[in-house]
Amino acid sequence: MAWFYVLLLLFAPTPLFSQSALEIVQKADELMRGESSQSVITMTIQRPSWSRSVTMKGWSKGTRYSLILIQAPARDKGTVFLKRQNEIWNWVPNIGRTVKMPPSMMAQSWMGSDFSNDDLVRESSIVNDYTHKLIGDSTIAGMPVHAIELIPKPDAPVVWGKVKMWVSKSGYMQLRTEFYDEDGRLVTILQASDIKTFDGRRIPARMEMIPIGKPGHKTILQYESLDFGVRLNDDFFSVQNMRRVN
């Protein structure tokens, strides 16, 4: 009868070790986030007639804390963005003011780029604020991927009506993400590439945010360095520290 059990294994429709869409999204999120991290990133905003670059340094701790310090260009140097639990703050050195950002600003452009304030400070959570569903398999850049649909939970603090995500089956890298409005229209696409090893993790080093219906518009995030497991106290992510961080 051994052949019978072999056939059961071969033709079983769902393997016992199969993962849920939520588990895949959790692993993709943890890959990029870690328990804590420190990074240096160059952001390039491209438009049909011009482009400009912004250099920034970032720190994060779990899902509750993140801080971004602008290092260049000179006119923006010293500007700081802070997420502390459910609050978003902005320190503007040119006017010497700390401003608390209202939730209504989360969907607005971040520093004139194609990323929103929500994208950069991660007010919403792709793990906790959405329901997740596997919708198929595909291939991106020769890598097999899971296709997953994310639908926002009722009253979740999100700006999108739907999100589709493609995560590599090996390594859980988020290689493509599509963002849709509440009417189901595709608004923007996030493409990831240039896979490198940072602090022992293989992750995409290049992210391109491409708005739909705006030819020649694109914003590129390029990770220059990324370290995980950095020791950071909660007090580092304080409104007072925004003026001192460097």
The 8 nearest C-alpha neighbors of each residue, nearest first, counted from 0:
[[1, 3, 2, 4, 5, 6, 7, 8],
 [0, 2, 3, 4, 5, 6, 7, 8],
 [1, 3, 5, 0, 4, 6, 7, 8],
 [4, 2, 6, 1, 0, 5, 7, 8],
 [5, 3, 7, 6, 1, 2, 8, 0],
 [6, 4, 2, 8, 7, 3, 9, 1],
 [7, 5, 9, 3, 4, 8, 10, 2],
 [8, 6, 4, 5, 10, 9, 11, 3],
 [9, 7, 5, 6, 11, 10, 4, 14],
 [8, 10, 6, 7, 11, 5, 4, 12],
 [9, 11, 7, 8, 6, 12, 5, 13],
 [10, 12, 8, 7, 13, 9, 14, 6],
 [13, 11, 10, 14, 9, 8, 7, 15],
 [14, 12, 11, 15, 17, 16, 10, 8],
 [15, 13, 16, 17, 11, 12, 8, 18],
 [14, 16, 17, 13, 18, 11, 12, 8],
 [17, 15, 14, 18, 13, 19, 22, 11],
 [18, 16, 14, 15, 19, 13, 20, 22],
 [19, 17, 22, 16, 20, 23, 21, 15],
 [18, 20, 22, 21, 23, 17, 133, 132],
 [19, 21, 23, 133, 132, 131, 22, 24],
 [20, 22, 24, 19, 23, 131, 25, 126],
 [21, 23, 25, 19, 20, 24, 18, 26],
 [24, 22, 20, 26, 25, 21, 27, 19],
 [25, 23, 27, 21, 26, 22, 28, 20],
 [26, 24, 22, 28, 23, 27, 126, 21],
 [25, 27, 29, 23, 28, 24, 30, 171],
 [28, 26, 171, 24, 30, 25, 29, 172],
 [27, 29, 25, 26, 30, 31, 24, 32],
 [30, 28, 32, 26, 33, 31, 27, 25],
 [31, 29, 27, 28, 32, 26, 33, 171],
 [32, 30, 29, 28, 33, 27, 202, 172],
 [31, 33, 29, 30, 28, 34, 35, 36],
 [34, 32, 29, 35, 30, 31, 227, 36],
 [33, 35, 61, 60, 228, 32, 36, 227],
 [34, 36, 60, 228, 33, 59, 229, 227],
 [37, 35, 227, 59, 226, 229, 58, 228],
 [36, 38, 58, 226, 57, 225, 227, 229],
 [39, 37, 225, 57, 224, 56, 226, 40],
 [38, 40, 56, 224, 223, 55, 222, 57],
 [41, 39, 222, 55, 223, 221, 54, 56],
 [40, 42, 54, 221, 53, 220, 55, 43],
 [41, 43, 220, 53, 52, 219, 54, 40],
 [44, 42, 52, 219, 218, 51, 45, 53],
 [43, 45, 218, 50, 51, 112, 217, 52],
 [46, 44, 50, 217, 216, 218, 43, 49],
 [45, 47, 216, 49, 215, 48, 50, 44],
 [48, 46, 215, 49, 216, 45, 214, 50],
 [47, 49, 46, 50, 45, 215, 216, 51],
 [50, 48, 46, 47, 45, 51, 44, 215],
 [49, 51, 45, 44, 46, 43, 52, 48],
 [52, 50, 44, 43, 45, 53, 49, 42],
 [51, 53, 43, 42, 44, 54, 41, 50],
 [52, 54, 42, 71, 41, 72, 43, 55],
 [55, 53, 41, 71, 70, 40, 69, 42],
 [56, 54, 69, 70, 40, 68, 39, 41],
 [55, 57, 39, 68, 38, 67, 40, 69],
 [56, 58, 67, 38, 37, 66, 68, 39],
 [57, 59, 37, 66, 65, 36, 38, 67],
 [60, 58, 65, 36, 35, 64, 66, 61],
 [61, 59, 35, 64, 34, 65, 62, 63],
 [60, 62, 34, 63, 35, 64, 59, 33],
 [61, 63, 64, 60, 59, 124, 65, 121],
 [64, 62, 84, 61, 83, 60, 65, 82],
 [63, 65, 83, 60, 82, 59, 62, 84],
 [64, 66, 59, 82, 58, 81, 60, 120],
 [65, 67, 81, 58, 80, 57, 82, 59],
 [66, 68, 57, 80, 79, 56, 81, 58],
 [69, 67, 79, 56, 55, 78, 57, 70],
 [68, 70, 55, 76, 78, 77, 71, 54],
 [71, 69, 76, 55, 54, 77, 68, 72],
 [72, 70, 54, 76, 73, 53, 69, 75],
 [71, 73, 74, 75, 53, 76, 70, 54],
 [72, 74, 76, 71, 75, 70, 77, 69],
 [73, 75, 72, 76, 71, 93, 77, 78],
 [74, 76, 73, 72, 78, 71, 77, 69],
 [77, 75, 70, 73, 71, 69, 78, 74],
 [76, 78, 69, 79, 70, 92, 68, 75],
 [77, 79, 91, 69, 90, 76, 75, 68],
 [80, 78, 68, 90, 67, 89, 241, 77],
 [79, 81, 89, 67, 66, 88, 90, 68],
 [82, 80, 66, 88, 87, 65, 89, 83],
 [81, 83, 87, 65, 64, 86, 120, 84],
 [84, 82, 64, 86, 85, 63, 81, 236],
 [83, 85, 63, 86, 64, 82, 62, 87],
 [86, 84, 83, 87, 82, 122, 63, 64],
 [85, 87, 83, 84, 82, 88, 99, 100],
 [88, 86, 82, 100, 81, 99, 83, 85],
 [89, 87, 99, 81, 98, 100, 80, 82],
 [88, 90, 80, 98, 97, 79, 81, 99],
 [91, 89, 97, 79, 78, 96, 92, 98],
 [90, 92, 78, 96, 93, 95, 94, 97],
 [91, 93, 95, 94, 78, 90, 77, 96],
 [94, 92, 91, 95, 96, 75, 78, 74],
 [93, 95, 92, 96, 91, 97, 90, 78],
 [96, 94, 92, 93, 91, 97, 90, 242],
 [97, 95, 91, 94, 90, 98, 92, 93],
 [96, 98, 90, 89, 91, 99, 88, 95],
 [99, 97, 89, 88, 100, 96, 90, 91],
 [98, 100, 88, 87, 89, 101, 97, 86],
 [99, 101, 87, 88, 98, 104, 102, 89],
 [100, 102, 103, 104, 99, 87, 105, 86],
 [103, 101, 104, 105, 100, 156, 87, 106],
 [102, 104, 101, 105, 106, 100, 107, 158],
 [105, 103, 107, 102, 106, 101, 100, 116],
 [106, 104, 117, 116, 102, 107, 103, 115],
 [105, 107, 115, 104, 158, 116, 117, 108],
 [108, 106, 115, 104, 105, 116, 109, 103],
 [107, 109, 115, 111, 112, 114, 116, 113],
 [108, 110, 115, 116, 111, 112, 114, 107],
 [111, 109, 112, 108, 114, 116, 115, 113],
 [110, 112, 109, 108, 113, 44, 114, 115],
 [113, 111, 114, 109, 110, 44, 108, 218],
 [114, 112, 218, 208, 108, 115, 217, 210],
 [115, 113, 112, 109, 108, 118, 116, 208],
 [114, 116, 108, 109, 118, 117, 107, 106],
 [115, 117, 105, 109, 119, 118, 107, 108],
 [116, 118, 105, 121, 115, 122, 120, 119],
 [119, 117, 115, 121, 116, 120, 114, 122],
 [118, 120, 116, 117, 121, 115, 114, 109],
 [119, 121, 117, 122, 118, 82, 116, 65],
 [122, 120, 117, 118, 123, 119, 124, 116],
 [121, 123, 117, 120, 124, 85, 82, 118],
 [122, 124, 121, 157, 156, 128, 125, 117],
 [125, 123, 126, 127, 128, 122, 121, 129],
 [124, 126, 128, 127, 129, 123, 24, 28],
 [127, 125, 124, 25, 128, 129, 24, 21],
 [128, 126, 124, 129, 125, 130, 123, 152],
 [127, 129, 124, 155, 152, 151, 125, 126],
 [130, 128, 151, 152, 150, 149, 127, 125],
 [129, 131, 150, 149, 151, 152, 132, 128],
 [132, 130, 149, 20, 21, 148, 129, 147],
 [131, 133, 148, 20, 147, 134, 149, 130],
 [132, 134, 147, 20, 135, 146, 148, 131],
 [135, 133, 147, 146, 132, 148, 136, 145],
 [136, 134, 146, 133, 145, 137, 147, 144],
 [135, 137, 145, 146, 144, 138, 143, 134],
 [136, 138, 144, 143, 145, 135, 139, 146],
 [137, 139, 143, 142, 144, 141, 140, 136],
 [138, 140, 142, 141, 143, 144, 137, 174],
 [141, 139, 142, 138, 143, 192, 174, 144],
 [140, 142, 139, 138, 143, 144, 137, 167],
 [141, 143, 139, 138, 140, 144, 167, 168],
 [144, 142, 138, 137, 168, 167, 139, 141],
 [145, 143, 167, 168, 166, 137, 138, 136],
 [144, 146, 136, 166, 165, 167, 147, 168],
 [147, 145, 165, 135, 134, 136, 164, 133],
 [148, 146, 133, 164, 132, 134, 163, 145],
 [147, 149, 163, 132, 131, 162, 164, 133],
 [148, 150, 131, 162, 130, 129, 161, 163],
 [149, 151, 161, 129, 130, 152, 148, 162],
 [152, 150, 129, 128, 130, 155, 153, 149],
 [151, 153, 129, 155, 128, 154, 130, 150],
 [154, 152, 155, 151, 128, 129, 156, 150],
 [153, 155, 152, 156, 151, 157, 128, 129],
 [154, 156, 152, 128, 153, 157, 151, 129],
 [157, 155, 123, 154, 158, 128, 122, 102],
 [158, 156, 155, 159, 123, 151, 128, 160],
 [157, 159, 106, 160, 156, 105, 180, 117],
 [160, 158, 180, 161, 157, 179, 181, 178],
 [159, 161, 181, 180, 179, 151, 183, 150],
 [162, 160, 150, 179, 159, 149, 178, 180],
 [161, 163, 178, 149, 177, 148, 179, 164],
 [164, 162, 148, 177, 176, 147, 149, 178],
 [163, 165, 176, 147, 146, 175, 166, 148],
 [164, 166, 146, 175, 145, 174, 144, 173],
 [167, 165, 173, 144, 145, 172, 171, 174],
 [168, 166, 144, 171, 172, 169, 143, 145],
 [169, 167, 144, 171, 143, 145, 170, 166],
 [168, 170, 167, 171, 172, 143, 142, 144],
 [169, 171, 172, 167, 168, 201, 27, 202],
 [172, 170, 167, 27, 166, 169, 168, 26],
 [173, 171, 167, 166, 170, 27, 174, 202],
 [172, 174, 166, 175, 165, 27, 171, 167],
 [175, 173, 191, 165, 172, 166, 190, 192],
 [176, 174, 190, 165, 189, 164, 173, 191],
 [175, 177, 164, 189, 163, 188, 165, 178],
 [178, 176, 188, 163, 162, 187, 189, 164],
 [177, 179, 162, 187, 186, 185, 161, 188],
 [180, 178, 185, 161, 184, 186, 183, 160],
 [179, 181, 160, 159, 183, 182, 184, 186],
 [180, 182, 160, 183, 159, 179, 161, 184],
 [183, 181, 180, 184, 160, 179, 185, 161],
 [182, 184, 180, 179, 181, 185, 160, 161],
 [185, 183, 179, 180, 182, 186, 181, 178],
 [184, 186, 179, 178, 187, 183, 180, 177],
 [187, 185, 179, 211, 178, 184, 210, 180],
 [186, 188, 210, 211, 178, 209, 185, 177],
 [189, 187, 177, 209, 208, 176, 178, 190],
 [188, 190, 208, 176, 207, 175, 209, 177],
 [189, 191, 175, 207, 206, 174, 188, 208],
 [192, 190, 206, 174, 205, 203, 175, 207],
 [191, 193, 203, 205, 194, 204, 206, 190],
 [194, 192, 204, 203, 205, 195, 191, 202],
 [195, 193, 203, 202, 192, 204, 201, 196],
 [196, 194, 201, 202, 204, 203, 193, 197],
 [195, 197, 201, 200, 199, 202, 198, 194],
 [196, 198, 200, 199, 225, 195, 201, 226],
 [197, 199, 226, 200, 196, 227, 225, 201],
 [198, 200, 197, 196, 201, 227, 226, 202],
 [201, 199, 196, 197, 198, 202, 30, 195],
 [202, 200, 196, 195, 197, 194, 199, 203],
 [201, 203, 194, 195, 200, 204, 172, 196],
 [204, 202, 194, 192, 193, 205, 191, 195],
 [203, 205, 222, 193, 194, 221, 195, 202],
 [204, 206, 221, 192, 193, 203, 191, 220],
 [207, 205, 191, 220, 219, 190, 221, 208],
 [206, 208, 219, 190, 189, 218, 209, 220],
 [209, 207, 189, 218, 188, 217, 113, 219],
 [208, 210, 217, 188, 187, 207, 189, 211],
 [211, 209, 187, 213, 186, 188, 212, 208],
 [210, 212, 187, 186, 213, 209, 185, 188],
 [211, 213, 214, 210, 186, 187, 216, 209],
 [214, 212, 211, 216, 210, 215, 209, 217],
 [215, 213, 216, 212, 47, 211, 210, 46],
 [214, 216, 47, 46, 213, 217, 45, 48],
 [217, 215, 46, 214, 45, 213, 209, 47],
 [216, 218, 209, 45, 208, 44, 215, 113],
 [217, 219, 44, 208, 113, 43, 207, 45],
 [220, 218, 207, 43, 42, 206, 221, 208],
 [219, 221, 42, 206, 205, 41, 207, 222],
 [222, 220, 205, 41, 40, 204, 223, 219],
 [221, 223, 40, 204, 224, 39, 205, 220],
 [222, 224, 39, 40, 221, 225, 41, 38],
 [225, 223, 39, 38, 222, 226, 197, 40],
 [226, 224, 38, 197, 37, 39, 227, 222],
 [227, 225, 37, 36, 198, 38, 197, 224],
 [228, 226, 36, 229, 35, 33, 198, 37],
 [227, 229, 35, 36, 34, 230, 226, 33],
 [228, 230, 227, 36, 35, 231, 37, 226],
 [231, 229, 228, 232, 35, 36, 60, 227],
 [232, 230, 229, 233, 235, 60, 35, 234],
 [233, 231, 234, 235, 230, 236, 60, 229],
 [232, 234, 235, 236, 231, 237, 64, 60],
 [235, 233, 236, 232, 237, 240, 231, 239],
 [234, 236, 233, 232, 237, 240, 231, 244],
 [237, 235, 234, 233, 83, 64, 66, 240],
 [238, 236, 240, 239, 234, 235, 241, 83],
 [237, 239, 241, 240, 236, 88, 81, 242],
 [240, 238, 237, 241, 242, 243, 236, 235],
 [241, 239, 243, 237, 242, 238, 244, 235],
 [242, 240, 238, 239, 243, 244, 79, 90],
 [243, 241, 240, 244, 239, 90, 238, 92],
 [242, 244, 240, 241, 245, 239, 77, 238],
 [245, 243, 241, 240, 242, 68, 235, 77],
 [244, 243, 68, 77, 70, 56, 242, 241]]
